[in-house]
Structures are given as structure tokens and as C-alpha cells.
Amino acid sequence: MKGTLAQVRTYERSVQLLMVNQFTINLGFYMLMPYLATHLAGPLGLAGWTVGLILGVRNFSQQGMFLIGGTLADRLGYKPMIITGLALRIAGFATLGLVDSVPALIAASAATGLAGALFNPATRAYLAADAGERRVEAFALFNVFYQAGILLGPLVGMVLTGVDFRVTCLVAAGIFAVLSIVQIRALPARRGNDAAERAGGPREGVLVQWRGILRNRPFLLFSVAMIGSYVMTFQVYMALPLEVRRVGGEGGFGTAAVAVLFAVSGLSTILFQTRVTAWCKARLEPGRALAWGLLAMGAAFLPLLAATALPVPESQLGTRLLAAVPPVLAALLLAVGTMIAYPFEMDTIVRLCGDRLVATHYGLYNTVCGVGIAVGNLLTGAALDAARSAGMSALPWLALFVLGLGCTAALYGLDRTGRLAPSARTPRAEPVPA
């Protein structure tokens, strides 16, 4: 970890701030969101469909507005969108803890989702601009801070929620408030590259820009090919915990085993991300690294597939090992695949857009992958239900493994046909007066 921090210090202050920014965002988000459903269904006594509606509004408002958030970041600057997103999170989180009416809860949930749609594309585009030729390494470090926030957030939230969920909401809002003040004071203003503007030409309209992006066939093909990676990695939160509880049962063991899944995923990234990225960059072209990352994600489901062929042990120890070991191995391999692919994935988006309208491209990319995750999780859930009803426990793991192979083949094909080749870069973004 010391080496990671030393590497962070070699970047500009803006890049360092963006990494701390992402850690803090995830810390505040994950200390609250895992416990929101319990709060809504328990103390507030809301019906299950209402809980689902409130949570679904947050996801829809984020995924559906990514393109808008990215477009605004490219037109107005990255810093204003980051600050606006943080302010919305403050309002949304505080409201979730202070109100109990359904309309207010829906509005607060929508605000938290819109916040992510505003600052996520802006943050990544800003990081890409200021990291320059060291983008791949910067995104590797970014992922370390990202995962550290996910790992620590639920632990802090568990302690605070043990006192009162409202305390959790207000502390999370306070964290975002402090972060906003730091960003306002210390984060330099930055605009993205726009060749027409920099050349003194007229500014393109939004619809013209969007049509241009939709004509960028390599970018669209890459976005679709990467959907499977997000579907597979999301199973750490969906299919793997369900499998632990299916085999090992509910209760303390199931809770502990699921916690181990998250810990393995987060800690492995924190400890090894920068080493994995350095090894891959020294030996693999970006397209090849992406293909290997997707293959590792697909292979993550082989331990679960193999476990379905084993008889259920008669001893409690054997049952617990069967319930825990294959999912933990799967979580570890998914983390390895993400470590390999993520930095090159973020860098490839910048190269495919020619380093122009980067935030808009990130926004559309997030929307495409978000829709893919929703559809993929629906199909995965159907496969899990079919496996239980038909006694075909191997079905979901086989389907996810095949998905990994298909995505690997798609990335390999895009790389071999030159569609992932670097585009000409425009000059690096320069600071503008705050």
C-alpha cells in the first residue's frame, strides 16, 4: 500500500484529489445504500413494491442521465458537474434520513441517482485529461481508491446504523459536504478537448455531437462488447451471495461467507491492482489485455460449475466448504479479471473518441452498460429460478461462462480488425480560470 501511495504522489494535485474524491464518494454511498432497503421496509413499514420503486428510481435516474451528465461536463467544464453532483448527494442523503413520506423518499432517491450521473463522467474525463500519457496507470490507482471506499463504507455504515439509520444518512451527507468544500477550494477548473472550439470554429450543437458519437462504430461496438463484463462482475452482489445461502443456508454462516466474498474482491484489488496493471502493460497490447480480462471473468464461474457435479457433503463442515469456497474463488477471479481489464477499458474509451467529448462518451458508455446490466441481471435471475425449479444447478454458471467466452471473442475480434487502434489525439486539456 505504501508503494501505491507513493505512486499517487507522482501525479498532479488534481489527479490526487480526484482519487480521494472517488474514495470518499464510495465511502459515503456504501455506508448508506446497503441498509436503505431494511430501513424502508422495517422502521418505515413500506410495502415491498414501494421499496423496489424507491431503489429503482435511483438506478434509473443515474443510468438514464449519464449521457446528459457527460454532455454538460464537456460543455460547461468538469468541475461544475462534480460540485453539482456532490451537492445533490448531500440533499438526497439528508432527505432519506429525515423524511418518511413516499413522494419525498422517491425525490431523494432520484436526486442521489442524478448526482452520480453528473459527477461520474466528469470525474473520469477529468482524470483522463490530467493523467495524460499515464492514463492506464492512473485508472489502475483510481480503481484502488474506488474499491477501498466500497470495502470500508459498509463497515462504517453498520456501526452507525446500529445507532440509528438517520445518523448514517446525516453522516454520509456531512462527508459529501466536506468533500464539496475541498473540491470547490482545491480542484482546478478544467475543460475537455474540443477541436472546433480550440480552432476558433463554431460550437457544435448537442444533437450534432450525439449523432457524431452514434456514428462512431468502433466505440459503439466496444461498448456493447463490454456489457458482459459488467453483468459478470455484478454477480458478486447477486448470484454469488444467493449461491452461498442456497448451499450453506441462512444465518450467521451465510452472512459471514457473503462478507468474505466482498472482502476478497475489495482487498485483492487494493493489494494487487497496480502490480497487475504494470505487468499487463509491459507484456500486452491494450486490446489483448482486455480480452484476457474478460476471459478471466468468464473462467470465474468454472469453480461454481464444477461444484455442481459434487454431491452435497453429509458433514456440516463439508457443506460449509462447498457453500463458501467456489463462490470465494469466483469472486477472486472476477476481481483479477477486472484488475486486468478496467484501466485499459477506460483508456480505450478515450482513444476511440479521439480525446474529444470524453465525458459525453463516458456518459453514453455508462448508459449502454447500465441497460445491459439490467437486462443481464434479469436473465441471470431467470436462469437461477429455472435452475432451482428444474434441478439444473449448473445452468446459470454455464450461461455466465459462455457469456465470458462470447465477450472475449468479441474483444479479440475488435482488436484483430484494428477497431481498437488508437485515434489521433488532440492536445491535452489546459487549466481555465476558476
C-alpha positions in Angstrom: 0.0 0.0 0.0 2.9 2.3 0.7 4.0 1.8 -2.9 0.6 2.7 -4.1 0.5 6.0 -2.1 4.0 6.8 -3.4 2.8 6.3 -6.9 -0.2 8.6 -6.3 2.1 11.4 -5.2 3.8 11.4 -8.6 0.7 12.8 -10.2 -0.6 16.3 -10.3 -2.6 17.6 -7.4 -5.8 17.4 -9.4 -5.4 13.7 -10.1 -4.7 13.1 -6.4 -7.8 15.0 -5.4 -9.9 13.0 -7.9 -8.8 9.7 -6.4 -9.5 10.9 -2.9 -12.8 12.2 -4.2 -13.8 8.8 -5.5 -12.8 7.0 -2.3 -14.9 9.4 -0.3 -17.9 9.2 -2.7 -17.9 5.4 -2.4 -17.4 5.6 1.4 -20.4 7.8 1.8 -22.6 5.9 -0.7 -21.8 2.4 0.6 -22.2 3.3 4.2 -25.8 4.1 3.5 -27.2 2.3 0.5 -26.8 -1.3 1.7 -29.0 -0.5 4.7 -31.6 1.6 2.9 -33.9 -1.2 1.9 -34.0 -2.5 5.5 -34.8 0.9 6.8 -37.6 1.4 4.3 -39.2 -2.0 4.9 -38.5 -2.1 8.7 -38.9 1.2 10.7 -40.9 2.9 7.9 -43.0 -0.2 7.2 -43.2 0.3 3.4 -44.5 -2.5 1.1 -42.0 -4.5 -0.9 -43.1 -2.9 -4.2 -42.7 0.6 -2.8 -39.2 -0.3 -1.6 -38.4 -1.6 -5.0 -39.8 1.5 -6.6 -37.7 3.8 -4.5 -34.5 1.9 -5.1 -35.3 1.5 -8.8 -35.8 5.3 -9.2 -32.2 5.9 -8.0 -30.8 3.4 -10.5 -33.0 4.7 -13.4 -32.2 8.3 -12.7 -28.5 7.6 -12.7 -28.3 5.3 -15.7 -30.8 7.3 -17.7 -29.0 10.6 -17.2 -25.4 9.6 -17.7 -25.4 10.9 -21.3 -26.8 14.3 -20.1 -24.3 14.5 -17.3 -21.4 13.8 -19.7 -22.6 16.3 -22.3 -23.0 19.0 -19.6 -19.5 18.3 -18.4 -18.0 18.7 -21.9 -19.9 21.9 -22.4 -19.7 23.6 -19.0 -16.5 22.1 -17.6 -15.7 19.1 -15.4 -15.5 20.9 -12.0 -19.1 22.4 -12.1 -20.6 19.0 -12.7 -18.6 17.3 -9.9 -19.6 20.0 -7.5 -23.3 19.9 -8.6 -23.4 16.1 -8.2 -21.9 16.3 -4.7 -24.5 18.9 -3.7 -27.3 16.7 -4.9 -25.9 13.8 -2.9 -25.9 16.0 0.2 -29.5 16.9 -0.3 -30.6 13.4 -1.3 -28.8 11.6 1.6 -30.0 14.1 4.2 -33.6 13.8 2.9 -33.5 10.0 3.1 -32.8 10.2 6.8 -35.2 12.9 7.7 -38.4 12.1 5.8 -40.9 9.2 5.8 -43.3 10.2 3.1 -43.1 8.1 -0.1 -43.0 11.1 -2.6 -40.2 12.7 -0.6 -38.3 9.5 -0.5 -38.7 9.0 -4.2 -37.4 12.6 -4.9 -34.4 12.0 -2.6 -33.6 8.7 -4.3 -33.9 10.4 -7.7 -31.5 13.1 -6.5 -28.9 10.6 -5.4 -29.0 8.9 -8.8 -28.8 12.1 -10.8 -25.8 13.1 -8.7 -23.9 10.0 -9.9 -24.9 10.8 -13.5 -23.4 14.3 -13.1 -20.1 13.6 -11.4 -19.1 10.1 -12.7 -18.5 11.0 -16.4 -16.9 14.3 -15.4 -14.5 12.7 -12.9 -13.3 10.1 -15.3 -12.9 12.6 -18.2 -11.0 14.9 -15.8 -8.7 12.1 -14.7 -8.0 11.1 -18.3 -7.2 14.7 -19.2 -4.8 15.4 -16.4 -3.1 12.0 -16.3 -2.1 12.4 -20.0 0.1 9.6 -21.2 -0.1 7.9 -17.8 -3.9 7.2 -18.1 -3.7 3.5 -17.7 -1.7 3.7 -14.5 -3.9 6.5 -13.2 -7.1 4.5 -13.8 -5.5 1.5 -12.0 -4.9 3.7 -9.0 -8.4 5.1 -9.3 -9.8 1.6 -9.1 -7.8 1.0 -5.8 -9.4 4.1 -4.2 -12.8 3.1 -5.7 -12.6 -0.4 -4.2 -11.3 0.9 -0.8 -14.4 3.0 -0.5 -16.7 0.1 -1.3 -14.9 -2.1 1.2 -14.8 0.4 4.1 -18.3 2.0 3.6 -20.5 -0.9 4.7 -18.4 -1.4 7.8 -18.8 2.2 8.9 -22.5 2.1 7.9 -23.0 -1.0 10.0 -21.7 0.8 13.1 -23.7 4.0 12.5 -26.9 2.1 11.6 -26.6 0.2 14.8 -27.2 3.6 16.5 -29.8 4.9 14.1 -30.2 4.9 10.3 -30.8 8.6 10.4 -27.4 9.1 11.9 -25.9 7.1 8.9 -27.7 9.4 6.4 -26.6 12.6 8.1 -23.0 11.5 8.5 -23.0 10.5 4.8 -24.4 13.9 3.9 -21.8 15.5 6.1 -19.0 13.6 4.3 -20.2 14.8 1.0 -20.5 18.4 2.3 -16.8 18.3 3.5 -15.8 16.8 0.2 -17.7 19.6 -1.7 -15.9 22.3 0.2 -12.5 20.7 -0.5 -13.3 20.3 -4.2 -14.5 23.9 -4.5 -11.4 25.3 -2.9 -8.7 23.0 -4.2 -9.8 21.4 -7.5 -8.7 23.4 -10.6 -11.3 24.2 -13.2 -10.8 22.1 -16.3 -12.5 21.8 -19.7 -12.2 18.9 -22.2 -10.7 19.0 -25.6 -13.0 20.3 -28.4 -11.1 20.6 -31.7 -13.6 23.0 -33.2 -13.6 25.4 -30.3 -9.8 25.3 -29.9 -9.5 26.1 -33.6 -11.9 29.1 -33.2 -14.7 27.5 -35.2 -18.4 27.5 -34.3 -19.5 25.2 -31.4 -21.4 22.1 -32.5 -24.9 21.7 -31.2 -25.7 18.8 -28.7 -27.7 16.8 -31.2 -24.9 17.1 -33.8 -22.4 15.9 -31.2 -24.6 13.0 -30.3 -25.1 12.0 -33.9 -21.4 12.1 -34.4 -20.9 9.7 -31.4 -23.6 7.4 -32.7 -21.7 7.2 -36.0 -18.5 6.1 -34.1 -19.0 2.5 -34.9 -15.8 1.2 -33.1 -16.9 2.9 -29.9 -20.4 1.5 -30.1 -19.2 -2.0 -30.8 -16.7 -1.7 -27.9 -19.5 -0.5 -25.6 -21.7 -3.5 -26.5 -18.9 -6.0 -26.2 -18.1 -4.8 -22.7 -21.6 -5.2 -21.4 -20.9 -8.8 -20.4 -18.0 -7.7 -18.2 -20.4 -5.6 -16.0 -23.0 -8.4 -15.9 -20.4 -10.9 -14.7 -18.8 -8.6 -12.1 -22.2 -7.7 -10.7 -22.8 -11.3 -9.7 -20.6 -10.7 -6.7 -23.7 -8.8 -5.4 -26.4 -11.1 -6.8 -25.7 -14.7 -7.9 -22.8 -15.5 -5.6 -24.5 -14.5 -2.3 -27.6 -16.4 -3.4 -25.4 -19.5 -4.1 -23.8 -19.2 -0.7 -27.1 -19.2 1.1 -28.6 -21.9 -1.2 -25.9 -24.4 -0.3 -25.0 -23.2 3.2 -28.3 -21.9 4.5 -29.3 -18.7 6.1 -28.0 -17.5 9.5 -24.6 -16.4 10.8 -22.5 -18.6 8.5 -24.2 -17.3 5.3 -23.8 -13.7 6.4 -20.1 -14.2 7.2 -19.4 -16.1 4.0 -21.0 -13.2 1.9 -18.9 -10.7 3.8 -15.8 -12.8 2.8 -16.9 -12.5 -0.9 -16.9 -8.7 -0.7 -13.6 -8.6 1.3 -11.8 -10.9 -1.1 -12.9 -8.8 -4.1 -12.0 -5.4 -2.5 -8.8 -6.4 -0.7 -7.3 -8.2 -3.7 -7.8 -5.1 -5.8 -6.3 -2.8 -3.2 -3.3 -5.0 -2.8 -2.6 -6.1 -6.4 -4.2 -3.7 -8.9 -1.1 -1.6 -9.6 1.1 -4.7 -9.9 -1.3 -6.4 -12.3 -1.6 -3.3 -14.4 2.2 -2.8 -14.6 2.7 -6.5 -15.6 0.0 -6.3 -18.3 1.2 -3.0 -19.7 4.7 -4.4 -20.0 3.6 -7.5 -21.9 0.3 -7.0 -23.6 -1.3 -4.6 -26.1 -4.5 -2.9 -24.7 -6.8 -5.0 -26.8 -5.2 -8.2 -25.8 -5.3 -7.2 -22.1 -9.0 -6.5 -22.4 -9.6 -9.9 -24.0 -7.6 -11.7 -21.2 -9.5 -9.7 -18.6 -12.9 -10.8 -20.0 -11.6 -14.4 -20.2 -10.6 -14.4 -16.6 -14.1 -13.1 -15.7 -15.7 -15.9 -17.6 -13.4 -18.5 -16.0 -14.5 -17.3 -12.6 -17.7 -19.3 -12.9 -15.9 -22.6 -13.6 -15.4 -23.4 -9.9 -19.1 -23.0 -9.4 -19.8 -25.1 -12.4 -17.5 -27.8 -11.2 -19.1 -27.7 -7.7 -22.5 -28.6 -9.1 -21.1 -32.0 -10.1 -20.1 -32.8 -6.5 -22.5 -34.5 -4.1 -23.6 -32.4 -1.1 -21.4 -33.5 1.9 -23.1 -35.1 4.8 -21.0 -33.2 7.4 -21.6 -29.6 8.3 -18.0 -28.7 7.6 -18.1 -30.2 4.2 -21.4 -28.4 3.4 -19.9 -25.1 4.5 -16.8 -25.5 2.5 -18.9 -26.3 -0.6 -21.0 -23.3 0.1 -18.1 -20.9 0.6 -15.0 -22.0 -1.4 -16.3 -22.0 -5.0 -18.1 -18.5 -4.6 -14.9 -17.1 -3.0 -12.8 -18.4 -5.8 -15.2 -16.9 -8.3 -15.1 -13.5 -6.6 -11.3 -13.6 -6.6 -11.2 -14.4 -10.4 -13.7 -11.7 -11.1 -11.5 -9.3 -9.3 -8.5 -10.4 -11.2 -10.3 -10.0 -14.5 -11.5 -6.5 -13.5 -7.9 -5.6 -12.5 -6.6 -6.7 -15.9 -9.4 -5.0 -17.9 -10.5 -1.8 -16.1 -7.5 0.5 -16.7 -7.3 -0.5 -20.4 -11.1 -0.2 -20.7 -11.1 3.4 -19.5 -8.1 4.3 -21.7 -9.7 2.7 -24.8 -12.7 4.9 -24.5 -10.5 8.0 -24.7 -8.6 6.6 -27.7 -11.8 5.6 -29.5 -13.2 9.1 -29.1 -10.0 10.8 -30.3 -9.7 12.5 -26.9 -12.7 14.7 -27.8 -16.0 14.9 -25.9 -14.6 12.4 -23.5 -17.2 12.9 -20.8 -20.0 12.5 -23.3 -18.5 9.3 -24.5 -18.2 8.1 -20.9 -21.8 9.0 -20.3 -23.1 7.1 -23.2 -20.8 4.1 -22.4 -22.2 4.0 -18.8 -25.8 4.2 -20.1 -25.2 1.3 -22.6 -23.6 -0.8 -19.9 -26.2 0.1 -17.3 -29.0 -1.0 -19.6 -27.0 -4.2 -20.3 -26.6 -4.9 -16.6 -30.4 -4.6 -16.0 -31.2 -7.0 -18.9 -28.3 -9.3 -17.9 -29.4 -9.5 -14.3 -33.0 -10.2 -15.4 -31.8 -13.1 -17.5 -29.4 -14.3 -14.7 -32.3 -14.2 -12.2 -34.4 -16.2 -14.7 -31.6 -18.8 -15.0 -31.3 -19.1 -11.3 -35.1 -19.6 -10.9 -35.0 -22.2 -13.8 -32.1 -24.0 -12.2 -33.9 -24.3 -8.9 -37.2 -25.5 -10.4 -35.7 -27.9 -12.9 -32.9 -29.2 -10.6 -30.3 -27.9 -13.1 -27.9 -26.1 -10.7 -25.2 -25.8 -13.4 -27.4 -23.7 -15.7 -26.6 -20.1 -14.5 -22.8 -20.8 -14.2 -22.7 -22.4 -17.6 -24.6 -19.4 -19.1 -22.2 -16.9 -17.4 -19.1 -18.8 -18.5 -20.4 -18.8 -22.1 -21.1 -15.1 -21.8 -17.5 -14.6 -20.8 -16.3 -16.6 -23.8 -18.5 -14.6 -26.1 -17.3 -11.2 -24.8 -13.7 -12.4 -25.0 -14.2 -13.4 -28.7 -15.8 -10.1 -29.4 -13.0 -8.1 -27.9 -10.4 -10.3 -29.6 -12.2 -9.7 -32.9 -12.3 -6.0 -32.5 -8.6 -5.9 -31.7 -7.6 -8.1 -34.6 -9.6 -6.0 -37.1 -8.0 -2.8 -35.8 -11.1 -1.2 -34.4 -9.4 -0.7 -31.0 -6.4 1.1 -32.6 -5.5 4.5 -31.1 -7.1 7.5 -32.6 -5.2 10.7 -33.2 -5.0 12.7 -30.0 -5.9 16.4 -29.7 -3.7 18.5 -27.4 -4.1 17.9 -23.7 -6.7 20.0 -21.8 -5.4 23.1 -20.2 -6.5 24.8 -17.0 -9.0 27.6 -17.2 -9.6 30.3 -14.7 -11.8 29.2 -11.8 
